[in-house]
Amino acid sequence: MLPSRTDFPEDFIFGAATAAYQIEGSRFGGAGPSHWDSFAATPGNISDSSSGAFACDHFHLWEGDLDLMRDAGFDAYRFSTSWARVMPDGRNPNPQGLDFYDRLVDGMLKRGLKPFLTLYHWDLPAALADRGGWRNRDSALWFADYARVVHARLGDRLTSTATLNEPWCIAWLSHFLGHHAPGLRDIRATARAMHHVLLAHAQGIATLRAEGAKNLGIVLNFETAHPADDSQQSQLAAQRQDAIYNQWFIRALMGQGYPPAALEGLEPHLPQGWQDDMQAIAAPLDWLGVNYYTRTLHAHAPGLWPNDQASHGPLPKTQMGWEIRPEGLSEFLLRLSRDHIGDLPVHVTENGMALATSGDITDDRPRIAFIRDHLLACQNALARGVNLHGYFYWSLLDNYEWAHGYGPRFGLVHVDYDTLARSPKASWHAFRAMLGGQVTAPRGCA
């Protein structure tokens, strides 16, 4: 069982999250190609050679998906708009795409769901990737234009807007490690992307505030970085990764500057005059989103900076091979409050477990235990003074898990990718029991 809703503040928000490219179907609604379509079309990049072209066909099935949110008793839906759908060439609006999101937001409100928008969840229009993407300083201006277009259509009905989802993934995972689109392994490209995504956030915030938008934030991901052993080299490797992963973005956003342990490798490759942007990047936020999943162990690797050999520890793992360590969530919430954000409102905007099932596709009891333990971590943080306002489970639906294709299943609702039938899992029912949702639920609805 999950904790009782009454164990949380009365105004605490419970929701579930998705992302446009992972569920909508990029081939529908006049969407243009994104750099994820290009990445997926390149052999070897996606484990099952799939793409988000069809995904869960949320573009056509969104009403039933919102019914599932309502019937579980959720307060809010965290969703993203696709830049490639809204502006297929990256610059000019697509009425068909904007109409879809207009209907979607109205559908949320009709069902009593608060719309929590994320403007960018990784699907950069291919036309902008052709112009250098996040390596190009102009990406900040492109993003501001996109933010303005979306706000003009949806802003009057949104509960909140986040500029970016997980800039570490946008920049480091995608430009240094090469695991996500655009699939580069280039430290100069990485340093520029690490800075330009923050500049884009700053330009987006400034533009939205000028347009009268309220309740603006950004979503960062955090991952515990522990040394693989007691050696000084491993401790230094873990500290370096913590600086890159967990400190780079939050320190800049809070006006604390980039961390020295990360600058030691990235500063020679940053764009000229980057220091002049730091004041704009540190513009005030209304809230911070925290995504948390796991920890990684780090040891020294010979060769080039950052000299890191990453590995997983001995704890139980999800279908993704990620260690399950709920205490890391409360540790990060407390650390952020103490070292960076003070009493700034914070939401856990993603937390979830990929789980393979056999036999009964709806029997995901280990996921219920995962959610319970992370909700208890939230309670721990609340009891210790963190200004925590909400928890969003990732994800509502099984979906396209980026480079892992359609194998990992994070959803509270099972999706049959052949028929597109939705089947609520035991974890969905556990949330329904906790949140007081509808007594009955649709099964196998498409």
C-alpha positions as CSV (number, residue, x, y, z in Angstrom):
1,M,0.0,0.0,0.0
2,L,1.0,3.6,-0.5
3,P,1.0,6.2,2.3
4,S,-2.3,8.0,3.0
5,R,-2.9,11.2,1.2
6,T,-3.7,12.7,4.6
7,D,0.0,12.1,5.5
8,F,0.9,15.0,3.1
9,P,-0.1,18.7,3.2
10,E,-3.6,19.4,2.1
11,D,-2.4,21.4,-1.0
12,F,0.3,18.8,-1.9
13,I,0.0,18.0,-5.6
14,F,0.1,14.4,-6.9
15,G,0.5,13.9,-10.6
16,A,2.0,11.8,-13.4
17,A,4.2,12.9,-16.2
18,T,4.9,12.2,-19.9
19,A,6.9,13.7,-22.7
20,A,5.6,14.5,-26.2
21,Y,8.1,12.5,-28.3
22,Q,7.7,9.5,-26.1
23,I,3.9,9.1,-26.4
24,E,2.4,11.3,-29.1
25,G,3.6,9.9,-32.4
26,S,5.9,12.3,-34.3
27,R,4.4,11.4,-37.7
28,F,1.0,12.9,-36.8
29,G,-0.4,16.4,-36.8
30,G,2.0,18.1,-39.2
31,A,5.0,17.7,-37.0
32,G,8.4,18.3,-38.6
33,P,11.4,16.0,-38.1
34,S,13.3,16.4,-34.9
35,H,16.9,15.5,-34.2
36,W,15.5,12.4,-32.4
37,D,14.0,11.2,-35.7
38,S,17.5,11.6,-37.3
39,F,19.2,9.9,-34.4
40,A,16.7,7.0,-34.4
41,A,17.1,6.5,-38.2
42,T,20.9,5.9,-37.7
43,P,21.8,2.2,-37.3
44,G,23.0,1.3,-33.8
45,N,21.6,4.2,-31.9
46,I,18.3,2.6,-30.7
47,S,18.4,-0.8,-29.1
48,D,15.4,-2.1,-31.0
49,S,15.8,0.2,-34.1
50,S,12.6,1.9,-33.3
51,S,11.6,5.6,-33.2
52,G,8.8,7.8,-31.8
53,A,7.0,7.9,-35.1
54,F,3.9,6.1,-33.7
55,A,4.8,5.8,-30.0
56,C,1.6,5.4,-28.0
57,D,-0.5,7.5,-30.5
58,H,-1.4,9.9,-27.8
59,F,-2.1,12.4,-30.6
60,H,-5.3,10.5,-31.3
61,L,-5.9,8.7,-28.0
62,W,-5.3,11.6,-25.6
63,E,-8.9,11.7,-24.3
64,G,-8.7,8.2,-22.9
65,D,-5.3,8.9,-21.5
66,L,-6.6,11.9,-19.6
67,D,-9.5,9.8,-18.4
68,L,-6.9,7.5,-16.8
69,M,-5.3,10.5,-15.1
70,R,-8.7,11.7,-13.8
71,D,-9.9,8.2,-12.7
72,A,-6.8,7.6,-10.7
73,G,-7.5,10.8,-8.7
74,F,-4.4,12.7,-9.8
75,D,-4.4,16.5,-9.3
76,A,-2.1,17.4,-12.2
77,Y,-0.6,16.3,-15.5
78,R,3.0,17.1,-16.4
79,F,3.2,17.1,-20.1
80,S,5.5,18.6,-22.8
81,T,4.8,20.4,-26.1
82,S,6.9,19.2,-29.0
83,W,8.9,22.1,-30.5
84,A,9.0,20.1,-33.8
85,R,5.2,19.9,-33.8
86,V,4.6,23.5,-32.8
87,M,7.2,24.9,-35.2
88,P,8.1,22.1,-37.8
89,D,11.0,24.2,-39.3
90,G,11.9,25.6,-35.8
91,R,10.7,29.1,-36.6
92,N,7.2,29.2,-38.0
93,P,4.1,28.0,-36.1
94,N,2.0,25.0,-37.2
95,P,-1.7,25.7,-36.5
96,Q,-2.5,22.0,-36.5
97,G,0.1,21.4,-33.8
98,L,-1.1,24.3,-31.6
99,D,-4.7,23.2,-32.1
100,F,-3.8,19.8,-30.7
101,Y,-2.3,21.3,-27.5
102,D,-5.2,23.6,-27.2
103,R,-7.6,20.7,-27.1
104,L,-5.2,18.8,-24.7
105,V,-5.1,21.6,-22.2
106,D,-8.9,22.1,-22.4
107,G,-9.2,18.4,-21.8
108,M,-7.1,18.5,-18.7
109,L,-9.2,21.4,-17.2
110,K,-12.4,19.6,-18.1
111,R,-11.2,16.7,-16.0
112,G,-10.0,18.8,-13.1
113,L,-6.3,18.3,-13.9
114,K,-3.8,21.1,-13.4
115,P,-1.7,21.5,-16.6
116,F,2.0,21.5,-15.8
117,L,3.8,22.3,-19.1
118,T,7.4,21.6,-20.0
119,L,8.4,23.5,-23.1
120,Y,11.4,21.4,-24.1
121,H,11.7,17.6,-23.5
122,W,14.5,16.9,-26.0
123,D,12.9,17.0,-29.5
124,L,14.8,19.8,-31.2
125,P,13.5,20.5,-34.7
126,A,15.9,19.0,-37.2
127,A,16.1,22.3,-39.1
128,L,17.6,23.9,-36.0
129,A,20.0,20.9,-35.5
130,D,21.2,21.7,-39.1
131,R,22.2,25.1,-37.8
132,G,24.2,23.7,-34.9
133,G,21.5,23.1,-32.4
134,W,22.5,23.7,-28.8
135,R,26.1,24.4,-30.0
136,N,24.8,27.6,-31.6
137,R,24.3,30.6,-29.3
138,D,21.3,31.6,-31.4
139,S,19.5,28.6,-29.9
140,A,18.7,30.8,-26.9
141,L,16.8,33.2,-29.2
142,W,15.1,30.4,-31.1
143,F,13.9,28.9,-27.9
144,A,12.5,32.3,-26.7
145,D,10.5,32.6,-29.9
146,Y,9.1,29.1,-29.4
147,A,8.2,29.9,-25.7
148,R,6.4,33.0,-26.9
149,V,4.3,31.1,-29.4
150,V,3.3,28.4,-27.0
151,H,2.5,30.9,-24.2
152,A,0.3,32.9,-26.6
153,R,-1.9,29.9,-27.3
154,L,-1.9,28.1,-23.9
155,G,-0.6,30.4,-21.2
156,D,-4.0,31.6,-20.0
157,R,-4.8,28.1,-18.8
158,L,-1.5,26.7,-17.5
159,T,-0.8,26.1,-13.8
160,S,2.9,26.3,-14.4
161,T,5.6,26.3,-17.1
162,A,9.0,24.8,-17.0
163,T,11.5,25.9,-19.6
164,L,13.7,22.8,-20.0
165,N,13.7,19.2,-18.9
166,E,17.0,17.8,-17.6
167,P,19.6,20.1,-19.2
168,W,22.3,17.6,-18.2
169,C,20.8,15.1,-20.6
170,I,20.3,17.8,-23.3
171,A,24.0,18.7,-23.1
172,W,26.3,16.1,-21.5
173,L,24.5,12.9,-22.2
174,S,23.9,14.0,-25.8
175,H,27.1,15.8,-26.7
176,F,29.8,14.2,-24.5
177,L,28.6,10.6,-24.0
178,G,26.7,10.5,-27.3
179,H,23.8,8.3,-25.9
180,H,21.0,10.7,-26.9
181,A,20.4,12.9,-29.9
182,P,22.4,14.5,-31.5
183,G,24.8,11.7,-30.5
184,L,28.0,13.6,-30.4
185,R,31.2,12.9,-28.4
186,D,32.8,16.3,-28.5
187,I,34.0,18.2,-25.4
188,R,33.8,21.6,-27.2
189,A,30.2,20.9,-28.4
190,T,29.4,19.8,-24.8
191,A,30.8,22.9,-23.1
192,R,28.8,25.1,-25.5
193,A,25.6,23.1,-25.0
194,M,26.1,23.1,-21.2
195,H,26.1,26.9,-21.4
196,H,23.7,27.6,-24.2
197,V,20.9,25.5,-22.6
198,L,21.1,27.7,-19.6
199,L,21.1,30.8,-21.7
200,A,18.0,29.5,-23.5
201,H,16.4,29.0,-20.2
202,A,17.2,32.6,-19.3
203,Q,15.9,34.0,-22.5
204,G,12.8,31.9,-22.2
205,I,12.1,33.1,-18.7
206,A,12.6,36.7,-19.7
207,T,10.3,36.4,-22.6
208,L,7.6,34.6,-20.7
209,R,7.7,37.1,-17.9
210,A,7.4,40.0,-20.4
211,E,4.3,38.2,-21.8
212,G,2.8,38.1,-18.3
213,A,3.4,34.4,-17.5
214,K,3.4,33.2,-13.9
215,N,4.8,30.3,-12.0
216,L,7.9,29.6,-14.0
217,G,10.6,27.1,-13.3
218,I,13.0,24.5,-14.7
219,V,13.4,20.8,-14.2
220,L,16.8,19.4,-13.3
221,N,17.9,15.8,-12.8
222,F,20.0,14.7,-9.9
223,E,21.9,11.4,-9.5
224,T,23.8,10.3,-6.4
225,A,27.5,10.1,-7.2
226,H,29.4,7.8,-4.7
227,P,33.0,6.6,-4.9
228,A,33.4,3.0,-6.0
229,D,35.9,2.4,-3.2
230,D,37.7,4.1,-0.4
231,S,40.6,5.3,-2.6
232,Q,41.3,9.0,-2.9
233,Q,41.2,8.7,-6.7
234,S,37.7,7.3,-6.6
235,Q,36.6,10.0,-4.2
236,L,37.9,12.7,-6.6
237,A,36.2,11.0,-9.5
238,A,32.9,11.0,-7.6
239,Q,33.3,14.7,-6.7
240,R,34.0,15.6,-10.3
241,Q,30.9,13.8,-11.5
242,D,28.8,15.4,-8.8
243,A,30.1,18.8,-10.0
244,I,29.2,18.0,-13.6
245,Y,25.9,16.3,-13.0
246,N,24.5,17.8,-9.8
247,Q,26.1,21.2,-9.4
248,W,26.7,22.8,-12.8
249,F,23.1,23.8,-13.5
250,I,21.7,24.5,-10.1
251,R,24.7,26.7,-9.1
252,A,24.4,28.8,-12.2
253,L,20.7,29.2,-11.7
254,M,21.1,30.3,-8.1
255,G,23.9,32.8,-8.9
256,Q,26.6,30.6,-7.4
257,G,28.7,30.2,-10.6
258,Y,29.9,27.1,-12.3
259,P,31.6,24.6,-10.0
260,P,35.4,24.7,-10.2
261,A,35.7,20.9,-10.5
262,A,33.7,20.9,-13.7
263,L,35.3,24.1,-15.0
264,E,38.7,22.5,-14.9
265,G,37.8,20.4,-17.9
266,L,35.1,22.5,-19.6
267,E,36.3,26.1,-19.2
268,P,38.8,26.0,-22.1
269,H,35.9,25.0,-24.4
270,L,33.2,27.4,-23.2
271,P,32.1,30.2,-25.6
272,Q,34.0,33.5,-25.3
273,G,32.4,35.9,-22.9
274,W,30.3,33.2,-21.2
275,Q,30.8,35.1,-17.8
276,D,28.7,37.9,-19.1
277,D,25.6,35.7,-19.3
278,M,25.7,34.5,-15.7
279,Q,23.6,37.3,-14.3
280,A,20.8,36.6,-16.7
281,I,21.0,32.9,-16.1
282,A,20.5,33.5,-12.4
283,A,17.1,35.3,-12.9
284,P,14.7,34.4,-10.1
285,L,12.6,31.2,-10.4
286,D,9.2,30.5,-8.9
287,W,9.9,26.8,-8.4
288,L,12.3,24.1,-9.1
289,G,11.6,20.6,-10.5
290,V,13.7,17.7,-9.3
291,N,14.0,14.4,-11.2
292,Y,15.5,11.6,-9.2
293,Y,16.0,7.9,-10.1
294,T,19.2,6.3,-8.9
295,R,22.9,6.5,-8.0
296,T,26.1,5.6,-9.8
297,L,29.5,4.6,-8.4
298,H,32.6,6.3,-9.8
299,A,36.3,5.3,-10.0
300,H,39.4,6.8,-11.6
301,A,39.9,6.0,-15.3
302,P,43.3,6.7,-16.9
303,G,43.5,9.1,-19.9
304,L,41.6,12.2,-20.5
305,W,39.4,14.3,-18.3
306,P,37.0,13.6,-16.6
307,N,38.9,10.3,-15.9
308,D,35.7,8.5,-14.9
309,Q,34.8,4.8,-14.7
310,A,31.1,4.5,-13.8
311,S,29.5,1.4,-12.4
312,H,26.4,0.2,-10.6
313,G,26.5,-0.9,-7.0
314,P,25.0,-3.9,-5.2
315,L,21.5,-2.6,-4.4
316,P,18.4,-4.1,-6.1
317,K,17.9,-2.7,-9.6
318,T,15.2,-1.7,-12.0
319,Q,14.7,-3.0,-15.6
320,M,17.1,-0.2,-16.6
321,G,19.8,-1.6,-14.4
322,W,19.5,1.4,-12.1
323,E,20.0,0.9,-8.4
324,I,16.9,1.5,-6.2
325,R,18.0,3.9,-3.4
326,P,15.0,6.0,-2.1
327,E,17.1,7.8,0.6
328,G,18.9,9.6,-2.3
329,L,15.7,11.5,-3.0
330,S,15.4,12.9,0.5
331,E,19.2,13.6,0.5
332,F,19.0,15.7,-2.6
333,L,15.9,17.6,-1.5
334,L,17.6,18.5,1.8
335,R,20.9,19.3,0.1
336,L,19.2,21.6,-2.4
337,S,17.4,23.4,0.4
338,R,20.5,23.8,2.5
339,D,23.1,24.7,-0.2
340,H,21.2,26.2,-3.1
341,I,17.5,27.1,-3.1
342,G,16.5,27.9,0.5
343,D,12.7,27.9,0.8
344,L,12.1,28.0,-3.0
345,P,9.1,25.8,-3.7
346,V,10.2,22.5,-5.2
347,H,8.3,19.6,-6.9
348,V,9.5,16.1,-7.5
349,T,8.8,16.2,-11.2
350,E,10.0,12.7,-12.1
351,N,10.5,9.6,-10.1
352,G,9.8,6.1,-11.5
353,M,10.8,2.5,-12.0
354,A,11.1,0.5,-15.2
355,L,9.8,-3.0,-14.5
356,A,9.5,-6.0,-16.8
357,T,6.5,-8.2,-16.1
358,S,5.7,-11.8,-17.0
359,G,2.3,-13.4,-17.1
360,D,-0.1,-10.8,-15.8
361,I,1.0,-7.5,-17.5
362,T,-0.8,-5.5,-14.8
363,D,1.0,-7.2,-11.9
364,D,3.7,-4.6,-11.0
365,R,3.8,-4.9,-7.2
366,P,7.5,-4.1,-7.0
367,R,6.7,-0.7,-8.5
368,I,4.2,-0.1,-5.7
369,A,7.0,-0.7,-3.2
370,F,9.2,1.6,-5.1
371,I,6.6,4.4,-5.1
372,R,5.9,3.9,-1.4
373,D,9.5,4.2,-0.4
374,H,10.1,7.3,-2.5
375,L,6.9,8.9,-1.1
376,L,8.2,8.1,2.4
377,A,11.5,9.9,1.3
378,C,9.3,12.9,0.4
379,Q,7.7,12.8,3.8
380,N,11.1,12.7,5.4
381,A,12.1,15.8,3.5
382,L,8.9,17.6,4.4
383,A,9.3,16.8,8.1
384,R,12.8,18.3,7.9
385,G,11.7,21.6,6.5
386,V,11.9,21.3,2.7
387,N,9.3,23.4,0.9
388,L,8.1,20.4,-1.2
389,H,4.8,21.0,-3.0
390,G,4.3,17.9,-5.2
391,Y,5.2,14.5,-6.6
392,F,4.8,13.4,-10.2
393,Y,5.3,9.7,-11.1
394,W,7.2,8.9,-14.3
395,S,5.3,7.8,-16.3
396,L,1.6,7.6,-16.8
397,L,2.1,5.2,-19.8
398,D,4.6,2.7,-21.0
399,N,6.3,4.6,-23.8
400,Y,9.3,5.1,-26.1
401,E,12.3,5.1,-23.8
402,W,14.7,7.0,-26.1
403,A,17.8,4.9,-27.0
404,H,16.3,1.9,-25.2
405,G,13.3,1.8,-27.5
406,Y,10.1,0.2,-26.4
407,G,11.7,-2.4,-24.0
408,P,11.7,-0.6,-20.6
409,R,8.2,-0.2,-19.1
410,F,7.9,2.8,-16.7
411,G,4.1,3.1,-16.9
412,L,1.4,3.0,-14.4
413,V,-0.6,1.9,-17.5
414,H,0.5,-0.9,-19.8
415,V,0.5,-0.2,-23.5
416,D,0.2,-2.9,-26.1
417,Y,2.3,-1.5,-28.9
418,D,0.5,-3.6,-31.5
419,T,-3.1,-2.7,-30.6
420,L,-2.4,0.4,-28.5
421,A,-4.7,-0.9,-25.8
422,R,-4.2,0.6,-22.4
423,S,-4.4,-1.6,-19.3
424,P,-4.1,0.0,-15.8
425,K,-1.5,-1.8,-13.7
426,A,-1.7,-2.6,-9.9
427,S,0.4,0.6,-9.3
428,W,-2.3,2.7,-11.0
429,H,-4.9,1.1,-8.8
430,A,-2.7,1.8,-5.7
431,F,-2.6,5.4,-6.6
432,R,-6.4,5.4,-7.1
433,A,-6.9,3.9,-3.7
434,M,-4.5,6.5,-2.2
435,L,-6.0,9.5,-4.0
436,G,-9.6,8.6,-4.0
437,G,-10.1,8.2,-7.7
438,Q,-12.9,6.4,-9.6
439,V,-13.9,3.0,-8.2
440,T,-13.8,1.4,-11.6
441,A,-11.3,1.8,-14.4
442,P,-11.2,1.1,-18.1
443,R,-9.2,-1.9,-19.2
444,G,-7.9,-2.6,-22.6
445,C,-9.3,0.7,-23.9
446,A,-7.8,2.0,-27.2
